[in-house]
Amino acid sequence: MWLAVLLIVLAPDPALAAQDMQLRVYAGFFDTKAWIDGDGTETMEAGVELRGAPIADTPVAPLIGTTANTDDASLFYLGLSWSHWLTSGWQTAMSFAFARYEQGESRELGNDLEFRSGIEIAHPFTGGYALGMQFYHISNAGLSDLNPGNNSLVLFYNIPIR
């Protein structure tokens, strides 16, 4: 089973081989639970991310990014993304990154070291630009006794870097 998943993730994709490095700008809700509950404690966030070109014609690409929220928290992260083109022309991706969290006046997440995992969908435009939405989760994976995690929902715009 795991071998099949690995082969799918690492399978060469000619559409990805032609992709450029991308600068991503994004903004949205840092704590989706507070936003859904509508309890007035919503925290907004904004960030930038640099995604490298796919590695050796695979759907895997490196990423590095930072985000800050309206409660003075910040997150710096470094990881990988896996992209997949749907037949309808839309692109989906998953990502995983190691992250450094600075709490500020925001939620306590239990540790400075966090893990960021996300899933997204985007609509590409001519010239390599894309508009999409990403849902991501940050958690310390039980490295400390306190591990509430946090979910974010952001809208992003990708700008190709040639």
TASULCOR-V110823 format. One record per residue. N is the residue number from 1. RES is the residue in one letter. PHI is phi in whole degrees, 0 to 359 (NA if undefined). PSI is psi in whole degrees, -180 to 180 (* if undefined). Layout:
[[N;RES;PHI;PSI] [N;RES;PHI;PSI]]
This chain:
[[1;M;NA;-52] [2;W;295;-33] [3;L;295;-41] [4;A;297;-42] [5;V;297;-44] [6;L;299;-41] [7;L;295;-39] [8;I;294;-45] [9;V;296;-39] [10;L;265;0] [11;A;298;136] [12;P;298;143] [13;D;225;109] [14;P;302;-31] [15;A;294;-34] [16;L;282;-31] [17;A;300;-29] [18;A;272;-3] [19;Q;289;150] [20;D;265;170] [21;M;297;151] [22;Q;229;140] [23;L;260;127] [24;R;245;132] [25;V;245;140] [26;Y;212;159] [27;A;206;152] [28;G;171;-152] [29;F;263;126] [30;F;285;-38] [31;D;237;98] [32;T;294;-29] [33;K;298;-46] [34;A;296;-37] [35;W;294;-45] [36;I;294;-43] [37;D;292;-25] [38;G;63;36] [39;D;271;8] [40;G;85;5] [41;T;254;22] [42;E;300;138] [43;T;240;126] [44;M;268;156] [45;E;220;159] [46;A;214;148] [47;G;202;173] [48;V;227;149] [49;E;216;143] [50;L;247;121] [51;R;250;126] [52;G;285;170] [53;A;292;154] [54;P;305;144] [55;I;278;120] [56;A;48;49] [57;D;59;28] [58;T;256;171] [59;P;278;7] [60;V;266;131] [61;A;222;145] [62;P;285;155] [63;L;216;153] [64;I;214;139] [65;G;200;173] [66;T;213;149] [67;T;218;155] [68;A;221;151] [69;N;240;175] [70;T;287;-4] [71;D;256;22] [72;D;67;19] [73;A;272;154] [74;S;218;156] [75;L;221;127] [76;F;246;131] [77;Y;220;155] [78;L;217;127] [79;G;190;-150] [80;L;227;152] [81;S;234;153] [82;W;235;117] [83;S;257;152] [84;H;214;131] [85;W;269;131] [86;L;273;158] [87;T;296;-23] [88;S;281;-2] [89;G;97;-9] [90;W;282;157] [91;Q;241;136] [92;T;246;160] [93;A;204;153] [94;M;239;153] [95;S;216;155] [96;F;217;136] [97;A;211;151] [98;F;275;141] [99;A;224;150] [100;R;248;120] [101;Y;254;129] [102;E;249;117] [103;Q;291;-39] [104;G;57;-133] [105;E;260;16] [106;S;269;-170] [107;R;301;139] [108;E;279;125] [109;L;253;1] [110;G;95;-16] [111;N;198;154] [112;D;286;-34] [113;L;273;122] [114;E;232;166] [115;F;240;135] [116;R;245;121] [117;S;232;139] [118;G;215;163] [119;I;224;145] [120;E;210;165] [121;I;220;141] [122;A;218;152] [123;H;252;116] [124;P;282;152] [125;F;237;169] [126;T;304;139] [127;G;89;5] [128;G;92;3] [129;Y;282;157] [130;A;205;150] [131;L;237;133] [132;G;201;-176] [133;M;228;139] [134;Q;231;138] [135;F;249;126] [136;Y;224;156] [137;H;237;137] [138;I;241;139] [139;S;201;155] [140;N;267;7] [141;A;56;33] [142;G;80;17] [143;L;291;-18] [144;S;225;167] [145;D;297;-36] [146;L;269;122] [147;N;210;67] [148;P;286;-24] [149;G;69;172] [150;N;205;142] [151;N;246;137] [152;S;234;149] [153;L;231;119] [154;V;229;152] [155;L;259;134] [156;F;230;160] [157;Y;228;124] [158;N;263;134] [159;I;240;121] [160;P;290;144] [161;I;243;119] [162;R;253;*]]
